[in-house]
Amino acid sequence: MSNNYWEDEDDDIDTNEVLDGNDLVKKLRKAKRSDEKRIKELSEQLEGFLKEKKENTVRQVLEKKGVNAKAARLIMKDLDDVNEETVNSWLEDNADLFGIKTAEAPEVDKKNLAALRNQDVLTQGAVTPDRAEDFEMRLNNASSAEEILGLLRSQE
């Protein structure tokens, strides 16, 4: 039993035609040039599609932010990797060039801050339902008066 693993690709070669060395080299060079030309065409198409995709991404982000579309030229020159995050980051870094207001943390009113602190102080010592249930369980499980007095002292 023989173990031949070749493909049938070689079967389409016309065996009646005997090629000498020069003809074979010429055909191989011609096939290579044809392949290189096709690769170049496909590479150019790919570059065109990638450029168009980048331009569309930048244009969409600029429209969302309400920024003049002319900013796209600057963004495309500055960024190698163009996606929504990098464009947003670039716009935040250069917001002053276009008069864009970046989202800043809102100022907290001092009255509101004082009220929040008061609420925090009140709730820290408050008896929550789980604490009440825990205290009730300990009280019910206490076996002596000393344990009950200890529980009451710990609640102060």
HUZI-V746795 format. One record per backbone hydrogen bond with DSSP energy under -1.0 kcal/mol. NH is the residue of the N-H (numbers start at 1). CO is the residue of the C=O. Records with the same first field share a line. If there is no record, write none. Layout:
# HUZI-V746795
NH: CO / CO
This chain:
# HUZI-V746795
11: 8
12: 9
13: 10
24: 20
25: 21
26: 22
27: 23
28: 24
29: 25
30: 26
31: 27
32: 28
33: 29
34: 30
35: 31
36: 32
37: 33
38: 34
39: 35
40: 36
41: 37
42: 38
43: 39
44: 40
45: 41
46: 42
47: 43
48: 44
49: 45
50: 46
51: 47
52: 48
53: 49
54: 50
55: 51
56: 52
57: 53
58: 54
59: 55
60: 56
61: 57
62: 58
63: 59
64: 60
65: 61
66: 62
67: 62
71: 68
72: 69
73: 70
75: 71
76: 72
77: 73
78: 74
79: 75
87: 83
88: 84
89: 85
90: 86
91: 87
92: 88
93: 89
94: 90
97: 94
100: 95
113: 109
114: 110
115: 111
116: 112
117: 113
118: 114
119: 115
120: 116
121: 117
122: 118
123: 119
124: 120
132: 128
133: 129
134: 130
135: 131
136: 132
137: 133
138: 134
139: 135
140: 136
141: 137
148: 144
149: 145
150: 146
151: 147
152: 148
153: 149
154: 150
156: 153
